[in-house]
Each structure stands twice: as structure tokens, then as C-alpha cells.
Amino acid sequence: MKGFALVFEAIVAGPARRRPLRALLPVLGIAIGVAAIAAINHANRSITESFRDAAGALAGRSDFAVTGARGVPVAALASFSFLWDHGAFAPSVTGSAVAADGTGEILQILGVDPGGDAAVREMRLVSSPHEGRPRSRLELLSPNSVFVPAPLAARHRLSPGQPFRVVAGGVEQTVHLAGLLELSGLARAAGGDLLVADLFT
């Protein structure tokens, strides 16, 4: 034990007293390294949770999703009809678009079947061009129209019924705003930067 104390005095304590700054720097370096590793782990967990949350918002109450390298042909949907004996299923198409109003904002597109999608995904309208006249989502989401979250509409100064130009698939197109979505459930996907369209639009 005495030998250890002598070695510690010679190698650590003695030099630390003579050059305190030189002794402090390695301790500080180790502390910074540990803090950096902890911060990276925390950031990774946050990013993973964010992706999981976005995927969950798109998938909704789905227990599983069927995908293909080039999508699933519409004709193949008939082969999934057995699922109606056990629950519900709803087709969807995803993609991306760019707002063509000068902002260059990147938006995620989700094409859904308005008639049957309610069984899978939560989508609540808060405003439409037909206020006071109850309309179903099936009636409102006509071809070349979209639903968008209310914050997205506010950023682009859009109100229900107005046209909105986007570039999708390299082609500029004009869609009409059929209604505003409450920022919960499906509308939270992609951080709220979402266009919900009819499946065939």
C-alpha cells in the first residue's frame, strides 16, 4: 500500500501540484468526451422516436403494411379480401412534392381511399369550403383536391376552396384545397407538411 502511495505521489499528485493546468486538461477532455457520447445517444433516441411517431401516424391503427419495390398493383388488392373476415385494410400511395408558390417547401403526399380509410387512419377535418353543409370526406376529396393540416395552410396563406400549385413527379400541377386537417393523428405525419389526396389523384 505504501508503495502504491509513493507511485501515485510521483506520477499523479506531484506533477498535478507543480502543473495544475496540465493535470486538469485530461480530466476536462474525458468529461467532454463522456458528455458528447451521452448527447449523441440522446439525439439518436430522439430521431428514432421521431421516425417511429411519423410512421405510426401514417400507418394509423394498422397491424402491418404490405409494400412492394414498385408498389402493389391495384389488381392485387382483391387477393387481400380475406382480411375483411378479421378486420379492415385500406390502400395508400406515398410520395413527395414541392410547393410551387416560391417557398420551395418539400411536402409529403399521402393518397388514400376516402371511403374506407377511416377504418385505419385518424383524419379529422376542421374546415371545408362547405361550412354549414355536412359533407363526407368521400364527397370533399374529389380528384385534384387535397386536405392539408391547418398550420401548413396558414404558412401558405391558403383557405378551403383555393388552388395550390405543387411540383410532383417533375410536373407542376394545380390542386384545390378541399379542407383543413386538425394537427393530430394523420395530420402529424411529416411534421405536418402533408398533402392528403384521393388515391387516384
Protein Blocks (a to p, Z undefined) as FASTA:
>chain_A
ZZmmmmmmmmmmmmmmmmmmlmmmmmmmmmmmmmmmmmmmmmmmmmmmmmmmmmmmmnmm
afbdcddfkopafklmmmmmmmmmnmccddddddddddfehnopacddddddfklmmmmp
ccddfbdfkghiacdfklmmgghiacddfklmmmnopaehiacdddeehiacddddfbdc
ddehjlmggnhpacdddfkZZ
